[in-house]
């Protein structure tokens, strides 16, 4: 496929560079544009939304290869790490600018706004994925690496529900996020289409799994 030959020429570092574009646009808007009535919330929510873009985008890579023949597997690790980076920035902005580095206030906010606990759960699920997104961890963990990295589905699901729960009324965009997530989950677990990696009748085994 000509498209895949074109993607093969794209260096992985270019994906990391492209991943910085949403952050650059956000900084530009905050500095030179209209930050809105609550700039902190604007930055916080935008960073979280970009994190979801990359999380769901990473989950879409395998179905794209399977059903459309588009092979982006070599970029999956970069996409996952970019998503984790935006999640980190999202949490840092919340704790620093929103909570003022005050642990008591942060804990009170977690208890008062329960959807934040889902966000914390997503962060916790991502930590081992980031820690093992390297060739050494893949070699050491072997088949267990694939099992561990199923946590990305947990992180994405918690992230989407976290996003929806904070809305008083779920918007059309919110339903779109949920629909995309459900579609990706259905594609991965539907019998006859591979199921989760390593499951019965699943993705064919390779000697070296692709890093997220």
C-alpha positions as CSV (number, residue, x, y, z in Angstrom):
1,X,0.0,0.0,0.0
2,X,1.4,3.4,-1.1
3,X,0.0,5.0,2.1
4,X,2.0,2.6,4.3
5,X,5.2,3.2,2.2
6,X,4.7,6.9,2.9
7,X,4.2,6.3,6.6
8,X,7.4,4.2,6.7
9,X,9.4,7.2,5.7
10,X,8.1,9.3,8.6
11,X,10.5,9.3,11.5
12,X,9.1,8.6,14.9
13,X,10.5,11.9,16.3
14,X,8.2,13.7,13.9
15,X,5.2,12.2,15.8
16,X,6.6,13.5,19.1
17,X,7.0,16.9,17.4
18,X,3.5,16.8,16.1
19,X,2.3,15.9,19.6
20,X,3.6,19.2,20.9
21,X,1.4,21.2,18.5
22,X,-1.8,21.2,20.6
23,X,0.3,22.4,23.6
24,X,1.9,25.2,21.4
25,X,-1.6,26.3,20.2
26,X,-2.9,26.3,23.8
27,X,0.1,28.5,25.0
28,X,-0.4,30.8,22.0
29,X,-4.1,31.2,22.7
30,X,-3.4,31.9,26.4
31,X,-0.7,34.4,25.8
32,X,-2.0,36.3,22.7
33,X,-5.7,35.3,22.6
34,X,-8.7,35.5,24.9
35,X,-8.1,33.2,27.9
36,X,-11.8,33.4,28.8
37,X,-13.4,34.0,32.2
38,X,-11.5,31.1,33.9
39,X,-8.1,30.6,32.2
40,X,-7.1,27.8,34.6
41,X,-10.1,25.7,33.8
42,X,-9.6,26.4,30.1
43,X,-6.1,25.1,30.2
44,X,-6.9,22.2,32.5
45,X,-9.8,21.0,30.4
46,X,-8.0,21.4,27.1
47,X,-5.0,19.4,28.3
48,X,-7.3,16.6,29.5
49,X,-9.2,16.6,26.2
50,X,-6.0,16.4,24.2
51,X,-4.9,13.5,26.4
52,X,-8.1,11.6,25.4
53,X,-7.4,12.3,21.7
54,X,-4.1,10.6,21.9
55,X,-5.3,7.8,24.2
56,X,-8.2,6.8,21.8
57,X,-5.9,7.5,18.8
58,X,-3.5,4.9,20.2
59,X,-6.3,2.4,20.6
60,X,-7.4,2.9,17.0
61,X,-4.0,1.9,15.6
62,X,-4.5,-1.9,15.7
63,X,-8.1,-1.7,14.2
64,X,-6.8,0.5,11.5
65,X,-4.2,-2.1,10.5
66,X,-6.7,-5.0,10.8
67,X,-9.6,-3.5,8.9
68,X,-8.1,-0.8,6.7
69,X,-4.6,-2.1,6.1
70,X,-3.1,1.1,7.5
71,X,0.0,0.2,9.5
72,X,0.9,2.8,12.1
73,X,2.2,0.3,14.7
74,X,5.7,1.9,14.8
75,X,4.1,5.1,16.1
76,X,2.0,3.5,18.8
77,X,4.6,3.9,21.6
78,X,5.0,7.6,20.7
79,X,1.3,8.2,20.7
80,X,0.9,6.5,24.1
81,X,3.7,8.5,25.6
82,X,2.3,11.7,24.3
83,X,-1.1,10.9,25.8
84,X,0.6,10.2,29.1
85,X,2.5,13.5,28.9
86,X,-0.8,15.4,28.4
87,X,-2.4,13.5,31.3
88,X,0.6,14.6,33.5
89,X,0.2,18.2,32.4
90,X,-3.5,18.0,33.1
91,X,-2.9,16.8,36.7
92,X,-0.1,19.3,37.3
93,X,-2.3,22.2,36.2
94,X,-5.1,21.0,38.5
95,X,-2.9,20.5,41.5
96,X,-0.7,23.6,41.1
97,X,-2.9,26.3,39.5
98,X,-6.4,25.0,40.7
99,X,-5.5,23.6,44.1
100,X,-2.5,25.8,44.8
101,X,-0.3,22.9,45.9
102,X,-2.6,22.4,48.9
103,X,-3.0,18.7,49.7
104,X,-6.0,19.3,52.0
105,X,-7.8,21.2,49.4
106,X,-7.0,18.6,46.7
107,X,-8.2,15.8,48.9
108,X,-11.4,17.7,49.7
109,X,-11.9,18.4,45.9
110,X,-11.5,14.7,45.2
111,X,-14.1,13.8,47.8
112,X,-16.5,16.6,46.7
113,X,-16.2,15.9,42.9
114,X,-16.2,12.1,42.7
115,X,-15.5,12.1,39.0
116,X,-12.0,13.2,39.8
117,X,-11.4,9.8,41.4
118,X,-11.9,8.3,38.0
119,X,-9.3,10.6,36.6
120,X,-6.9,9.5,39.4
121,X,-7.7,5.9,38.5
122,X,-6.7,6.6,34.9
123,X,-3.4,8.1,36.0
124,X,-2.7,5.1,38.2
125,X,-3.4,2.7,35.3
126,X,-1.1,4.6,33.0
127,X,1.9,4.6,35.3
128,X,3.0,1.0,34.7
129,X,2.4,1.4,31.0
130,X,4.8,4.4,30.8
131,X,7.3,2.6,33.0
132,X,7.4,-0.4,30.7
133,X,7.2,1.4,27.3
134,X,10.7,0.5,26.4
135,X,12.5,-2.4,24.7
136,X,14.1,-3.6,27.8
137,X,10.8,-4.0,29.6
138,X,9.3,-5.8,26.6
139,X,12.2,-8.3,26.6
140,X,12.0,-8.9,30.4
141,X,8.2,-9.2,30.6
142,X,7.7,-11.3,27.5
143,X,4.0,-12.3,27.1
144,X,3.2,-10.6,30.4
145,X,3.9,-7.3,28.7
146,X,0.9,-7.6,26.5
147,X,-1.3,-8.5,29.5
148,X,0.0,-5.5,31.4
149,X,-0.7,-3.1,28.6
150,X,-4.3,-4.1,28.4
151,X,-4.6,-1.5,31.2
152,X,-4.7,1.1,28.4
153,X,-8.3,0.1,27.9
154,X,-9.0,0.7,31.6
155,X,-7.2,4.1,31.5
156,X,-9.1,5.2,28.4
157,X,-12.5,4.1,29.8
158,X,-11.9,5.9,33.1
159,X,-10.7,9.0,31.3
160,X,-13.8,9.2,29.1
161,X,-16.2,8.6,32.0
162,X,-14.3,11.2,34.0
163,X,-14.8,13.6,31.2
164,X,-18.5,12.9,30.8
165,X,-19.3,12.9,34.5
166,X,-18.0,16.4,35.0
167,X,-20.7,17.7,32.6
168,X,-24.0,18.8,34.0
169,X,-25.6,17.8,30.6
170,X,-23.6,15.6,28.3
171,X,-22.9,17.4,25.1
172,X,-22.9,16.0,21.6
173,X,-19.1,16.0,21.7
174,X,-19.3,13.9,24.9
175,X,-21.6,11.3,23.3
176,X,-19.1,11.2,20.4
177,X,-16.2,10.4,22.8
178,X,-18.3,7.6,24.4
179,X,-19.3,6.3,21.0
180,X,-15.7,6.1,19.8
181,X,-14.6,4.4,23.0
182,X,-17.4,1.8,22.8
183,X,-16.6,1.1,19.1
184,X,-12.9,0.6,19.9
185,X,-13.7,-1.7,22.8
186,X,-16.2,-3.7,20.7
187,X,-13.7,-4.1,17.9
188,X,-11.2,-5.5,20.3
189,X,-13.4,-8.0,22.2
190,X,-15.8,-9.1,19.4
191,X,-15.4,-12.8,18.8
192,X,-13.8,-13.6,15.4
193,X,-12.0,-10.2,15.3
194,X,-9.1,-11.2,17.5
195,X,-10.3,-10.2,21.0
196,X,-7.8,-8.8,23.4
197,X,-4.2,-9.4,22.6
198,X,-3.2,-12.9,23.7
199,X,-6.8,-14.1,24.0
200,X,-8.0,-17.3,22.4
201,X,-8.2,-16.8,18.6
202,X,-6.6,-13.4,19.1
203,X,-3.9,-11.5,17.3
204,X,-1.3,-13.7,15.9
205,X,1.7,-14.1,18.0
206,X,5.0,-12.3,17.2
207,X,8.4,-12.7,18.6
208,X,8.4,-9.1,19.8
209,X,5.3,-7.1,20.8
210,X,4.9,-3.6,19.7
211,X,5.4,-1.0,22.5
212,X,2.5,1.2,23.4
